[in-house]
Amino acid sequence: MKKRKISFLIILTVILSGVLAYGNSGPVTWFQYPGISMITIDEDTPITVLKEDLHFDFSEEERNDYSLIGKVSAKYRMKNTGEESINSRMVFPFIKNLWGVEKDQIEVFLDGNPIDYKIYYGETVSTISSGGEFEESIELQDILKSITDEKYSPKNFNYEEKGTLYRIHLETDRDESMHVEAYFTTEMGSSRILAKGNNSYAYYNERNEFSVGTWLYEEKRIMEIFSFDEDLNIKIRGFQNGASDAEEATDFRYEIEEVEMDIEHYLFDFIATDTDIYSNIYVPEDKNVYYKALDQALERELFISEDHISSLLIASRYVLIAYEVPFEALEEKTVEVRYPTLGSMDKRETVEPTYTYNYFLHPAKYWKEFHDLTIRITPSKDYPYVLKSNLPLIKETDGTYVGTFETLPTEDLSFTLYEKEEITTSEKIKNTLDKNIYLLLFIGLPLLVILSLVVLGLMVIKVVQLHIKNKSFNRL
């Protein structure tokens, strides 16, 4: 009997330890892109960095859903080592998408006074790996090519081209929603089409026919089809619902408006004024980002919807803050950039998450010389400890962490904040229990009940056996 109990407990332990069911509905990890040091656009720059103070300040206890928000100040004391005055062109790069760029959160100061800057949009970047690793897919000198006021040169369309916009006005008085579809064919195999205001799309290869559709319900709706290359004969049909075998419906009205316009004009009507895409987004002034998105979409396919364009626009990319700093010969000046930063959240070993912040220091090698880097981290009240750092930091009496370096470190900076000085064994056990709470409730408890019943049954059998044995003994 004892062996049976032990065997059953072993089976239960194996089942519980072999399956993970997370008790929290949120993600266990949420990775963020690193920050990047300020760099120069000018080749063979005479500007030397005499000193940099890099401060990460979390004292304001700001958070979003998956990160502590820190305030970064990168302050550079610089000197023009040349014998002539210059306007030094400088760039502070970020990795963001259009949702992440808010102009009023980025500040640039020259000798303590704010200065203006322009925002440019560079190449898209690869995603962060599941392990939180990110490596630059292109060299930083390559992304500087995006710092230009020249108009983007597309490969798959010309700005001078004209096309025809078919604006389909739809209206109905019915009480129930219906689905309206516009059908058209193209004679050219290379015809380029933009479609807007639709929520369905289909292509019927056997008859070379396209269809785009939208829902209509007690309201006016507009679908748009823009043809680059040929005139379209558009047919409109209504259906009781969106199913492929739905019955046809005729209780709606439509009008097709045809307007000839150039592609460049329609592109901004197609993208920039679309409130569905841009209701919560900073719309950039750099028009090249739109031109390039259309060019990239046409590179992949000829039928382009709003989703094709928006997926390209919201991809993470280099965002470049560009400005000029005038220097007289041998003059020294202080340039400072302030911006918010997010850390990568990780709950794989702890109940409360850790937050890791990465910062690329190596772009500073593009200056003529670099001296005296001071890194200062001011933790928050709830997260007062730097759990680990790849660069040596010393904890001061006021709780801040400081590292000083005579020249640029060979490694980029990475540090992790946590509520405790170390991750203890008890923390790891609590984390495992927390992740397996549902398993314990929905599998562990039933198995425990079964185990209890088995043990109880064995005990009953043992009692009965003893009773029979005693009864037999009494007879003797």
PyMOL commands that set and color helices and strands:
alter all, ss='L'
color gray80, all
select helices_A, chain A and resi 2-18+98-100+103-105+140-146+205-207+263-270+275-278+288-300+306-313+362-366+425-435+437-475
alter helices_A, ss='H'
color red, helices_A
select strands_A, chain A and resi 29-30+35-36+39-40+47-63+68-80+86-96+107-110+113-114+118-124+162-171+178-185+193-196+200-204+209-216+220-227+235-239+248-249+253-262+303-305+317-327+332-342+344-346+354-360+369-370+373-378+385-389+394-395+401-405+413-418
alter strands_A, ss='S'
color yellow, strands_A
deselect
rebuild
show_as cartoon
